[in-house]
């Protein structure tokens, strides 16, 4: 596991040092701006599928409600930091109160 972490870190550092953002073509930079929301959406989709398939109705409903609420926060604020903070707060509340 440590070797995989080190390899991942080397790839990230090498990419930043060898090819800085100002040397990338403009379409690539525009595409990279959408990378973080796409990764978060995929994490949410995997979590939603796993919770709704193998858990209680309460946990599944709470998770679906939380993801819908995070989607509304993202739509209203257009701020990734606020959306992630609200989502983490919701997950914490679900874990401490419901589960």
C-alpha positions as CSV (number, residue, x, y, z in Angstrom):
1,X,0.0,0.0,0.0
2,X,2.9,2.4,0.8
3,X,4.4,1.6,-2.6
4,X,1.2,2.5,-4.4
5,X,1.0,5.7,-2.4
6,X,4.6,6.6,-3.3
7,X,4.0,5.8,-6.9
8,X,0.9,8.0,-7.0
9,X,2.8,10.8,-5.4
10,X,5.7,10.5,-7.9
11,X,3.2,10.7,-10.8
12,X,1.6,13.8,-9.4
13,X,4.8,15.6,-8.6
14,X,6.4,14.7,-12.0
15,X,3.3,15.9,-13.9
16,X,3.4,19.3,-12.1
17,X,7.2,19.7,-12.4
18,X,7.6,18.5,-15.9
19,X,4.5,20.0,-17.5
20,X,3.2,23.1,-15.6
21,X,-0.3,24.4,-16.3
22,X,0.8,27.4,-18.2
23,X,2.4,25.2,-20.9
24,X,-0.7,23.1,-21.4
25,X,-3.0,23.9,-24.3
26,X,-6.1,26.0,-23.4
27,X,-8.6,23.2,-24.1
28,X,-6.8,20.8,-21.7
29,X,-6.8,23.5,-19.0
30,X,-10.5,24.0,-19.5
31,X,-11.1,20.3,-19.3
32,X,-9.0,20.0,-16.1
33,X,-11.2,22.6,-14.4
34,X,-14.1,20.1,-14.6
35,X,-12.1,17.2,-13.2
36,X,-12.7,17.8,-9.4
37,X,-16.5,18.0,-9.8
38,X,-16.5,14.9,-12.0
39,X,-14.5,12.9,-9.5
40,X,-16.8,14.0,-6.6
41,X,-19.9,13.0,-8.7
42,X,-18.4,9.6,-9.3
43,X,-17.6,9.1,-5.6
44,X,-21.2,10.1,-4.8
45,X,-22.6,7.7,-7.4
46,X,-20.6,4.8,-6.0
47,X,-21.6,5.6,-2.4
48,X,-25.2,6.0,-3.3
49,X,-25.3,2.6,-5.1
50,X,-23.6,0.8,-2.3
51,X,-25.8,2.4,0.5
52,X,-29.1,2.0,-1.2
53,X,-28.5,-1.7,-2.1
54,X,-27.3,-3.2,1.1
55,X,-28.6,-1.2,4.0
56,X,-31.7,-0.2,5.8
57,X,-34.4,2.0,4.4
58,X,-33.5,4.8,6.9
59,X,-29.8,4.9,5.9
60,X,-30.7,4.7,2.2
61,X,-33.2,7.5,2.4
62,X,-30.9,9.6,4.5
63,X,-28.1,9.2,1.9
64,X,-30.4,10.0,-1.0
65,X,-31.6,13.1,0.8
66,X,-28.1,14.1,1.7
67,X,-26.9,13.8,-2.0
68,X,-30.0,15.8,-3.1
69,X,-29.3,18.5,-0.5
70,X,-25.6,18.7,-1.6
71,X,-26.8,19.0,-5.2
72,X,-29.0,21.9,-4.2
73,X,-26.2,23.6,-2.3
74,X,-23.9,23.2,-5.3
75,X,-26.6,24.7,-7.6
76,X,-27.3,27.6,-5.3
77,X,-23.8,28.5,-4.3
78,X,-21.7,27.4,-7.3
79,X,-18.9,26.9,-4.8
80,X,-17.2,23.5,-4.5
81,X,-15.8,24.2,-1.0
82,X,-19.2,25.1,0.4
83,X,-20.7,22.0,-1.2
84,X,-18.1,19.6,0.1
85,X,-18.3,21.2,3.6
86,X,-22.1,20.8,3.7
87,X,-21.9,17.2,2.4
88,X,-19.3,16.3,5.0
89,X,-21.4,17.9,7.7
90,X,-24.4,15.8,6.5
91,X,-22.4,12.6,6.4
92,X,-21.2,13.3,10.0
93,X,-24.7,13.9,11.2
94,X,-26.0,10.7,9.5
95,X,-23.2,8.6,11.0
96,X,-23.6,10.1,14.5
97,X,-27.4,10.3,14.6
98,X,-28.8,7.5,12.4
99,X,-26.2,4.8,12.2
